């Protein structure tokens, strides 16, 4: 049991990666659409690149979404409007009229004959008004075309009536006046006019609920098919253009095939296939890290960070597609390579971006177009985005990325349609929004620095400020070391720029690489301003230990001040596994008969494992050694630099740093040129 626990402990990093790999795979597969994939890829306007295609089974030709929408709109526009004829209003009006006529008193001005005459005229008017119906005011604007036929519901009966026959208030008033005769009216007719004006009310109203119900029923009865294709019927020939009816038939075949493939019995097989494909993509990412980025692969925090970003992009893109696939291109996938380049390097950023886009190809429509667009945009991102601490650089880069999106989409559109008239300009707005959202990368980078403890160029710029607490302390306690660090930083930055390394990173690392000397500054020659050398009172072994310990003390000091690991790497590696040869030789001289173990005079390493840490080792040793030249000349400086760096190469100090011989020669030239500029002779001025 103890051995088993020990093995688990020894292999905990591998176990963690396996668990992370499995969790990420399952999560991504879960996001994938649960459906089979059609084995042919096609789009409108393209040539059919496969063999002649015949129908594998009987299937119906589905109408396109546009056709369905047009039919629905046509139903809504042409749908008959329904109105309710309220018979209760009519009976109430008639009853009220009889009551009010009956209540009239006979007088000299109003005889019984006149009352009977008014009664007859009133009944005639009421009958005329309600023969078709009196329309309420709020329902008058429901029909724009007055010649339109509307349906009037009268009890259980429905009668089609021209809308213009329904009476408005003005027409009712005219009808009353026409039946009363010419104005001015007599006393009795004025009474009748007042009575009719007061009691006649609208009895026709718009039945919105019933109208909508009828429209819904008609829409439900729409046929979603427009024909049938029989088994073995020829669908399309090789080389024909996919358009019109052929496009509709192929789309219908695709839909039918995917529904047939996706059955309960095939569910596990399809999930298994998805799992293999996702696993392969993530495995390629792990293998890339294992082969080319060992320091990242060994750091579980960084591996988790990379996997988290891949999953996050897939999750966001999936949510957008599920919400509305028309917003497909609003997701700023270029954030992924920006972030990874900011924390790691361009090659890893592009590799991860390409794998992520390939995985997204399973869940997006027009997968080839999507993959091509985003891979091109990713390449442009890697080539253009640099020095994020300069806001103008990011702005220009995002503008270039957005332009590439637009140009690429424009090219795809004219290839599909054959002209530019059918371009969906909404996509250009989406690409612009995509570009604006890409600026979120600055906020995301800041958040990631805090969560994952990583460092970006923005943080490097802050750390390289010589007014930071640690560098001010270095300047106060070890001014000679501080000046040495400044010189090394300038040399390293120039060398990094020449070979395309991260100049900001190497400059910042150079400023902090010797902070361990603050503990015992007087034991380092650059700080011995009084001419007193305390090493004269120590044994070579003790002196060597103090010199070597400045690396260990520096690492401890850096961790105490919470410097990022990428900066601490420069402190750990700037001497690699080299030796304090001066004290080793001195120990041999003092003990000629004893065998001196050189390991006790050797730095603990590790050796540099990046171009940047290798550059610092060369520049640090070269700058320090150049101070020993009594009469620096171009030849003596050149010989010294060649000797120092060649010795480091012989000692295999650059074995893990992924740096080429050509790059080392370029670095040599830069160091020589800079040192010659520092030590150039001035013209003597006459006294």
C-alpha positions in Angstrom: 0.0 0.0 0.0 2.9 2.3 0.9 4.6 1.7 -2.5 1.3 2.4 -4.3 0.9 5.8 -2.5 4.5 6.7 -3.2 4.0 6.0 -6.9 0.8 8.1 -6.9 2.7 10.9 -5.3 5.7 10.6 -7.7 3.4 10.7 -10.7 0.8 13.2 -9.4 1.5 15.6 -12.2 0.8 13.0 -14.9 -2.3 11.8 -13.1 -3.5 15.4 -12.9 -3.0 15.9 -16.6 -4.9 12.7 -17.4 -7.8 13.8 -15.2 -7.8 17.3 -16.8 -7.7 15.7 -20.3 -10.7 13.4 -19.6 -12.7 16.2 -18.0 -12.1 18.6 -20.9 -12.9 15.9 -23.4 -16.2 15.0 -21.8 -17.2 18.7 -21.4 -16.5 19.5 -25.0 -18.3 16.4 -26.3 -21.3 17.3 -24.1 -21.4 20.7 -25.9 -21.4 19.2 -29.4 -24.8 18.9 -31.2 -26.3 15.4 -30.7 -26.8 14.5 -34.3 -25.1 12.6 -37.1 -23.0 14.3 -39.8 -23.9 14.4 -43.5 -21.1 12.9 -45.5 -21.2 15.5 -48.3 -20.2 19.1 -48.0 -21.9 21.6 -50.2 -23.1 25.2 -50.4 -25.1 27.4 -52.8 -23.2 28.2 -56.0 -20.5 25.6 -55.6 -19.7 22.8 -58.0 -20.7 19.3 -56.9 -17.2 17.8 -56.4 -18.4 14.2 -55.7 -19.6 11.4 -58.0 -23.1 11.4 -59.4 -25.5 11.3 -56.5 -28.7 9.2 -56.5 -31.3 9.1 -53.8 -30.5 6.4 -51.2 -34.1 6.3 -50.1 -37.5 8.0 -50.6 -37.7 11.4 -49.0 -39.7 14.6 -49.3 -38.3 17.9 -50.6 -38.3 20.3 -47.7 -39.2 23.9 -48.2 -36.5 26.4 -47.2 -36.9 28.7 -44.2 -37.3 31.6 -46.6 -40.1 29.9 -48.4 -41.9 29.1 -45.1 -41.5 32.7 -43.9 -42.9 34.0 -47.2 -45.9 31.7 -46.9 -46.6 32.7 -43.3 -46.4 36.4 -44.2 -48.7 35.8 -47.2 -51.3 34.1 -44.9 -51.1 37.0 -42.4 -51.5 39.6 -45.1 -54.3 37.8 -46.9 -56.1 36.5 -43.9 -59.8 37.4 -43.6 -60.6 39.8 -40.8 -63.4 38.6 -38.4 -65.9 41.0 -36.8 -68.7 40.3 -34.2 -72.3 41.4 -34.9 -73.8 42.1 -31.4 -77.5 41.4 -31.7 -78.1 42.4 -28.1 -77.1 46.0 -28.9 -79.7 46.0 -31.7 -82.5 44.7 -29.5 -81.5 47.1 -26.7 -81.6 50.1 -29.2 -85.1 49.0 -30.5 -86.5 48.6 -27.0 -85.1 51.9 -25.9 -86.6 53.6 -29.0 -90.0 52.2 -28.3 -89.8 53.3 -24.7 -88.8 56.8 -25.5 -91.4 57.3 -28.3 -94.1 55.9 -26.1 -93.1 58.4 -23.4 -93.8 61.4 -25.6 -96.9 63.5 -24.6 -99.5 64.5 -27.1 -99.7 68.3 -27.4 -100.6 71.0 -30.0 -97.2 70.6 -31.6 -97.1 66.8 -31.3 -100.2 65.0 -32.4 -100.8 61.2 -32.3 -100.4 61.0 -36.0 -97.0 62.8 -35.8 -95.9 60.4 -33.0 -96.8 57.4 -35.1 -95.0 58.9 -38.1 -91.9 59.5 -36.0 -92.2 55.9 -34.8 -92.2 54.5 -38.4 -89.3 56.7 -39.5 -87.3 55.7 -36.4 -87.8 52.0 -37.0 -86.9 52.4 -40.6 -83.7 54.2 -39.6 -82.8 51.6 -37.0 -83.4 48.8 -39.4 -81.3 50.5 -42.1 -78.4 51.1 -39.6 -78.3 47.5 -38.3 -79.1 45.8 -41.6 -75.3 45.4 -42.1 -74.0 46.9 -38.9 -72.6 50.0 -37.2 -68.8 49.7 -36.7 -67.2 51.0 -33.5 -64.5 53.6 -33.8 -61.6 51.6 -32.5 -62.2 48.9 -35.2 -62.3 51.2 -38.1 -58.5 51.1 -38.8 -58.3 47.3 -38.9 -58.8 47.2 -42.6 -56.9 49.5 -44.9 -58.5 48.5 -48.2 -62.2 49.4 -48.0 -63.1 47.0 -50.8 -61.8 44.1 -48.8 -64.3 41.3 -47.9 -64.5 40.7 -44.1 -66.3 38.1 -42.1 -69.1 39.1 -39.8 -70.1 36.6 -37.1 -73.7 36.8 -36.2 -74.5 34.2 -33.6 -73.4 30.8 -35.2 -73.5 32.2 -38.7 -70.7 33.9 -40.6 -71.4 36.2 -43.5 -68.9 37.7 -45.9 -69.5 41.5 -46.2 -67.6 44.2 -48.1 -65.9 46.3 -45.4 -67.1 49.5 -47.0 -70.8 48.5 -46.3 -70.2 48.7 -42.5 -71.4 52.1 -41.3 -69.3 54.7 -39.6 -70.7 57.4 -37.2 -70.7 60.0 -39.9 -72.7 57.7 -42.3 -75.2 56.8 -39.5 -75.8 60.5 -39.0 -76.3 61.1 -42.7 -78.7 58.2 -42.9 -80.8 59.7 -40.1 -80.9 63.1 -41.7 -81.8 61.6 -45.1 -84.8 59.9 -43.6 -85.9 63.1 -41.8 -85.9 65.2 -44.9 -84.5 68.7 -45.6 -83.2 71.0 -42.9 -84.6 73.0 -41.1 -86.4 70.4 -39.2 -89.8 70.8 -37.5 -90.3 70.4 -33.8 -91.3 66.7 -34.0 -88.3 65.8 -36.3 -85.9 67.5 -34.0 -87.2 65.3 -31.2 -86.7 62.2 -33.3 -83.2 63.4 -34.3 -82.2 63.8 -30.7 -83.6 60.4 -29.7 -81.9 58.5 -32.5 -78.6 60.3 -32.0 -78.7 59.2 -28.3 -79.8 55.6 -28.6 -78.1 54.3 -31.7 -74.8 52.6 -30.7 -72.1 50.6 -32.6 -72.8 46.8 -32.8 -69.9 45.7 -34.9 -66.4 45.1 -33.3 -63.2 43.5 -34.4 -62.7 40.0 -33.1 -58.9 39.9 -32.7 -58.7 36.6 -30.8 -60.7 34.7 -33.4 -58.8 36.3 -36.3 -55.5 35.3 -34.8 -56.8 31.8 -34.1 -57.8 31.4 -37.7 -54.4 32.6 -38.9 -52.6 30.2 -36.5 -54.6 27.3 -37.8 -53.8 28.2 -41.4 -50.1 28.5 -40.5 -50.2 25.1 -38.8 -51.6 23.6 -41.9 -48.8 24.9 -44.1 -47.1 22.1 -45.9 -43.3 22.0 -45.2 -42.6 19.9 -48.3 -42.9 20.6 -52.0 -42.4 17.3 -53.7 -40.9 13.9 -53.3 -37.7 12.2 -54.5 -37.9 8.4 -55.1 -35.1 6.0 -54.2 -32.4 5.7 -56.9 -33.6 8.9 -58.6 -30.7 11.0 -59.9 -30.2 14.1 -57.7 -27.1 15.8 -59.2 -24.3 15.0 -61.6 -20.6 15.5 -60.8 -19.5 19.0 -61.8 -23.0 20.5 -61.8 -23.6 23.7 -59.8 -25.5 23.4 -56.5 -28.3 25.9 -56.8 -32.1 26.2 -57.0 -34.0 22.9 -56.9 -30.9 20.8 -56.6 -29.8 22.8 -53.5 -33.3 22.2 -52.0 -33.2 18.5 -52.7 -29.6 18.2 -51.2 -30.6 20.1 -48.1 -33.6 17.8 -47.7 -31.5 14.8 -48.1 -29.0 16.1 -45.5 -31.8 16.7 -43.0 -33.4 13.3 -43.6 -30.0 11.5 -43.5 -29.0 13.1 -40.2 -32.4 12.3 -38.6 -32.0 8.6 -39.8 -28.5 8.4 -38.5 -29.4 9.9 -35.1 -31.4 7.1 -33.5 -31.3 5.7 -30.1 -29.3 2.7 -31.2 -26.6 4.9 -32.8 -26.4 7.3 -30.0 -23.4 5.6 -28.2 -21.5 5.1 -31.5 -21.8 8.8 -32.5 -20.7 9.9 -29.0 -17.8 7.5 -29.2 -16.8 9.0 -32.6 -17.0 12.6 -31.2 -14.9 11.5 -28.2 -12.2 10.1 -30.4 -12.0 13.3 -32.5 -11.9 15.6 -29.5 -9.4 13.4 -27.7 -7.1 13.4 -30.7 -7.2 17.2 -30.8 -6.4 17.7 -27.1 -3.8 14.9 -27.3 -2.0 16.8 -30.1 -2.0 19.9 -27.9 -0.4 17.9 -25.0 2.1 16.3 -27.3 3.1 19.7 -28.7 3.7 21.0 -25.1 5.6 17.8 -24.2 7.9 18.1 -27.3 8.4 21.8 -27.8 7.3 23.5 -24.5 8.5 21.2 -21.8 8.6 23.9 -19.1 4.8 24.6 -19.8 4.0 20.8 -19.9 5.6 20.3 -16.5 3.6 23.2 -15.0 0.0 21.9 -14.3 -1.2 25.4 -13.6 -0.2 26.5 -17.2 -1.7 23.4 -18.8 -4.9 24.0 -16.9 -4.9 27.6 -18.1 -4.5 26.5 -21.8 -7.2 23.8 -21.6 -9.5 26.3 -19.8 -9.2 28.8 -22.6 -9.9 26.2 -25.2 -13.0 25.0 -23.5 -14.2 28.6 -22.7 -14.0 29.6 -26.4 -16.0 26.4 -27.4 -18.6 27.1 -24.7 -19.1 30.7 -25.7 -19.4 29.8 -29.4 -21.8 27.0 -28.7 -24.1 29.2 -26.6 -24.2 31.8 -29.3 -25.1 29.2 -31.9 -27.9 27.8 -29.8 -29.2 31.3 -29.1 -29.0 32.5 -32.7 -26.7 31.1 -35.4 -26.9 34.4 -37.3 -24.5 35.9 -34.6 -22.0 33.2 -35.4 -19.1 35.6 -36.2 -19.6 38.0 -33.2 -17.6 35.7 -30.9 -14.0 37.1 -30.8 -12.0 33.9 -31.2 -8.9 36.0 -31.8 -8.8 36.6 -28.1 -7.4 33.1 -27.7 -4.2 33.6 -29.7 -3.8 37.1 -28.2 -4.0 35.8 -24.6 -1.7 32.8 -25.3 0.9 34.9 -27.1 0.8 37.4 -24.2 1.6 34.7 -21.6 3.6 32.2 -23.7 4.6 32.6 -27.3 3.2 33.0 -30.8 3.7 29.4 -31.9 1.8 27.9 -29.0 -0.9 30.6 -29.5 -1.4 29.7 -33.2 -1.3 25.9 -32.6 -3.9 26.1 -29.9 -6.1 28.5 -31.9 -6.1 26.2 -35.0 -7.1 23.1 -32.9 -9.9 25.1 -31.2 -11.3 26.3 -34.6 -11.1 22.7 -36.0 -13.1 21.5 -33.0 -15.7 24.2 -33.5 -16.1 23.1 -37.1 -18.3 20.3 -35.8 -20.9 22.6 -34.3 -21.1 25.6 -36.8 -22.9 25.9 -40.1 -20.7 26.3 -43.2 -17.9 24.7 -41.3 -15.3 25.2 -44.1 -16.0 28.9 -44.4 -15.9 29.2 -40.6 -12.6 27.3 -40.2 -10.9 29.2 -43.1 -12.0 32.6 -41.8 -10.8 32.0 -38.2 -7.5 30.3 -39.1 -6.6 33.3 -41.4 -7.7 35.7 -38.7 -5.6 33.7 -36.1 -2.5 33.9 -38.3 -3.0 37.7 -38.8 -3.4 38.0 -35.0 -0.2 36.2 -34.3 1.7 38.2 -36.9 0.4 41.6 -35.9 -0.3 41.6 -32.2 2.8 42.5 -30.2 3.7 44.8 -27.3 0.2 44.8 -25.7 1.4 47.5 -23.3 1.2 49.9 -26.3 -2.5 50.5 -26.8 -2.0 51.8 -30.3 -0.4 48.5 -31.3 -3.5 46.5 -30.2 -5.8 49.0 -31.9 -4.0 48.7 -35.2 -3.8 44.9 -34.9 -7.6 44.6 -34.2 -8.3 46.8 -37.1 -6.2 44.6 -39.4 -7.9 41.4 -38.0 -11.4 42.9 -38.6 -10.4 43.9 -42.2 -9.2 40.4 -42.9 -12.5 39.0 -41.6 -14.4 41.3 -44.0 -12.3 40.6 -47.0 -12.4 36.9 -46.5 -16.2 36.9 -46.0 -16.6 39.1 -49.1 -14.5 36.6 -51.2 -16.7 33.7 -50.0 -19.9 35.6 -50.8 -19.0 36.4 -54.3 -17.8 32.9 -54.9 -21.1 31.5 -53.7 -23.4 34.0 -55.4 -21.4 34.9 -58.5 -21.8 38.6 -57.8 -21.8 41.1 -54.9 -25.5 41.9 -55.0 -26.5 39.1 -52.5 -23.9 39.9 -49.8 -25.4 40.0 -46.3 -24.0 43.3 -45.0 -25.1 42.5 -41.5 -22.1 40.2 -41.3 -19.8 43.3 -41.7 -21.4 44.8 -38.6 -20.8 41.5 -36.7 -17.2 41.5 -37.7 -16.9 45.1 -36.5 -18.5 44.1 -33.2 -16.1 41.1 -33.1 -13.2 43.6 -33.4 -14.5 45.7 -30.6 -15.0 42.7 -28.3 -11.4 41.7 -29.0 -10.3 44.7 -26.8 -11.6 42.7 -23.9 -8.4 40.7 -24.1 -6.7 43.4 -22.0 -9.2 42.9 -19.2 -9.0 39.1 -19.6 -5.2 39.1 -19.5 -5.3 41.1 -16.3 -7.8 38.7 -14.7 -5.8 35.7 -15.7 -2.6 37.2 -14.2 -4.4 37.3 -10.9 -6.1 33.9 -11.1 -3.3 31.8 -12.6 -0.3 33.8 -11.5 1.0 34.3 -15.0 2.7 37.4 -16.4 2.1 39.4 -19.6 4.0 42.3 -21.3 1.8 44.8 -19.5 3.1 43.4 -16.1 6.6 43.2 -17.5 6.5 46.9 -18.3 5.4 47.7 -14.7 8.1 45.5 -13.3 10.8 47.1 -15.5 10.2 50.5 -13.9 13.3 51.2 -11.9 11.2 53.0 -9.3 9.7 49.7 -8.1 10.4 48.9 -4.4 12.8 46.0 -5.1 14.9 47.8 -7.7 15.1 51.0 -5.6 16.3 48.8 -2.7 18.9 47.2 -5.0 20.2 50.6 -6.1 20.5 51.7 -2.5 22.2 48.5 -1.1 24.2 47.4 -4.1 24.6 50.4 -6.5 27.3 48.6 -8.5 25.1 45.6 -9.0 22.3 47.9 -10.0 24.4 49.6 -12.7 25.6 46.2 -13.9 22.0 45.0 -14.2 21.1 48.1 -16.2 23.9 47.5 -18.6 23.0 43.8 -18.9 19.4 44.7 -19.5 20.4 47.1 -22.4 22.6 44.4 -23.9 20.0 41.7 -23.6 17.2 43.8 -25.0 19.2 44.7 -28.1 20.2 41.0 -28.6 16.6 39.8 -28.2 15.3 42.4 -30.7 17.9 41.1 -33.3 16.8 37.4 -33.0 13.0 38.0 -32.5 12.9 37.0 -28.8 10.7 38.7 -26.2 12.8 41.8 -25.5 10.5 43.1 -22.8 10.7 39.8 -20.9 14.5 39.5 -21.1 15.0 43.2 -20.1 12.8 42.7 -17.0 14.6 39.5 -16.1 18.0 41.1 -16.5 17.0 43.9 -14.1 16.2 41.4 -11.4 18.6 38.6 -12.1 21.2 39.7 -9.4 18.9 40.9 -6.6 20.3 38.2 -4.4 23.5 40.2 -4.1 21.6 42.7 -1.8 22.1 40.2 1.0 25.9 40.5 1.0 26.7 43.3 -1.5 30.3 43.9 -0.2 31.4 40.4 -1.4 30.8 41.3 -5.0 33.5 43.3 -6.7 31.2 45.8 -8.4 30.1 47.0 -5.0 33.6 47.3 -3.4 34.1 51.0 -3.7 36.6 51.2 -0.8 39.1 48.8 -2.3 38.7 46.4 0.6 38.0 42.8 -0.5 36.4 40.7 2.3 37.2 37.5 0.4 40.8 37.9 1.5 39.7 36.8 4.9 37.8 33.8 3.7 38.7 30.4 2.4 38.1 29.8 -1.4 35.3 27.4 -0.5 33.5 29.9 1.7 33.9 32.6 -0.8 32.5 30.4 -3.5 29.5 29.5 -1.4 28.7 33.2 -0.8 28.9 33.9 -4.6 26.8 30.8 -5.5 24.3 31.6 -2.8 23.3 34.9 -4.4 21.2 32.8 -6.8 19.4 31.0 -4.0 19.0 34.2 -2.0 17.7 36.0 -5.2 15.0 33.3 -5.7 13.9 33.6 -2.1 13.8 37.4 -2.3 11.8 37.3 -5.5 9.3 34.9 -4.1 9.0 37.0 -1.0 8.2 40.0 -3.1 5.8 38.0 -5.3 7.7 38.3 -8.5 6.2 36.2 -11.4 7.8 32.8 -12.1 8.9 33.9 -15.5 11.1 36.5 -13.9 12.4 34.1 -11.2 13.5 31.8 -14.1 16.1 34.4 -15.0 17.5 34.4 -11.5 17.7 30.6 -11.3 19.3 30.1 -14.7 21.6 33.1 -15.3 24.7 31.1 -14.2 23.3 27.7 -15.2 25.7 25.0 -14.0 28.8 27.0 -14.5 31.5 27.2 -11.8 33.2 29.8 -9.8 36.5 28.9 -11.5 38.6 31.5 -9.8 38.0 30.2 -6.3 38.2 26.6 -7.6 41.7 27.3 -8.9 42.6 29.1 -5.7 41.5 26.1 -3.7 43.7 23.8 -5.8 46.7 26.1 -5.3 46.1 26.0 -1.5 45.7 22.2 -1.5 47.9 20.9 -4.3 48.0 17.4 -2.9 44.2 17.1 -2.3 41.6 16.3 -4.9 39.2 19.3 -5.1 35.6 18.5 -5.9 34.5 21.0 -8.6 30.9 20.3 -7.7 31.4 22.3 -4.5 32.3 25.3 -6.7 29.4 24.8 -9.2 26.1 26.7 -9.4 23.1 24.5 -8.9 21.4 25.4 -12.1 19.2 24.7 -14.0 20.6 25.7 -17.3 18.7 28.2 -19.5 15.5 26.7 -21.0 14.4 29.5 -23.3 16.0 31.9 -25.8 15.5 34.8 -23.3 17.3 33.1 -20.4 20.1 32.0 -22.7 20.5 35.6 -23.9 20.7 36.8 -20.3 23.5 34.3 -19.5 25.6 35.4 -22.4 25.1 39.2 -21.7 25.6 38.9 -18.0 28.9 37.0 -18.3 30.1 39.2 -21.1 29.4 42.5 -19.4 31.0 41.4 -16.1 34.1 40.0 -17.9 34.5 43.1 -20.0 35.2 45.1 -16.8 38.4 43.0 -16.4 39.9 44.4 -19.6 42.7 46.9 -18.7 42.9 48.3 -22.2 39.7 47.5 -24.0 40.0 47.4 -27.8 37.8 46.1 -30.5 40.0 43.0 -30.9 40.3 42.3 -27.2 36.5 42.7 -26.7 35.8 40.4 -29.7 38.2 37.8 -28.5 36.8 37.9 -24.9 33.2 37.5 -26.1 34.0 34.6 -28.4 36.0 32.9 -25.6 33.2 33.3 -23.0 30.3 32.2 -25.2 32.1 29.4 -26.8 33.0 28.1 -23.3 29.3 28.2 -22.4 28.5 26.2 -25.5 31.1 23.6 -24.8 29.7 23.3 -21.3 26.2 22.6 -22.9 24.7 25.6 -21.1 22.3 26.2 -24.1 21.3 22.6 -24.6 17.6 23.2 -23.5 17.2 26.8 -24.7 15.9 26.2 -28.3 18.4 28.6 -29.7 20.4 28.1 -32.9 24.0 28.6 -33.8 23.1 31.4 -36.1 21.2 33.2 -33.4 24.1 32.8 -31.0 26.4 34.4 -33.6 24.0 37.3 -34.0 23.9 37.8 -30.2 27.7 37.8 -30.2 27.8 40.6 -32.8 25.3 42.6 -30.8 27.2 42.3 -27.5 30.5 43.2 -29.2 29.0 46.2 -30.9 27.4 47.5 -27.7 30.5 46.9 -25.6 32.7 48.7 -28.1 30.3 51.7 -28.0 30.6 51.7 -24.2 34.4 51.4 -24.1 35.2 53.6 -27.2 38.2 55.9 -26.7 37.5 59.7 -26.5 39.7 62.3 -28.1 42.0 63.9 -25.5 41.2 67.6 -25.1 44.2 70.0 -24.7 44.6 71.5 -21.3 
